[in-house]
Amino acid sequence: MQIIISGRHVELAESVREHLEERFNRLGRFDENVSRVEVTLSEERKRCLIEANVVTRRGPGVRAGAEAAEFRTAIDRLYEKLSRQLKSRREKVRDHKASPEIPVVAVENDEP
């Protein structure tokens, strides 16, 4: 999985970059079709904004955004949002592909 990090008007510390890569590398376990994660960080009026676009090999991608006072907190919030979206998408695919359960009907014989 490829992680692309870009910043708008902000210098990103190495520790924040490592934290981001560590968290977003885990997204592959929710959906094995994740091929790329594009993350954009920005800072406005003492708020840290972070947006992500998850690109998958199959199906539509997932987008989310978060804001907090610090980048680490915003990264954690965004990770939770993306993981929730990927989990629900995985469950929809599983439920859709599951075979319908055939009800068992009891048959009574009148023969002695």
Secondary structure, 3 states (H helix, E strand, C coil): CEEEEEEECCCCCHHHHHHHHHHHHHHHHCCCCEEEEEEEEEEECCEEEEEEEEEECCCCCEEEEEEECCHHHHHHHHHHHHHHHHHHHHHHHHHHHCCCCCCCCCCCCCCC
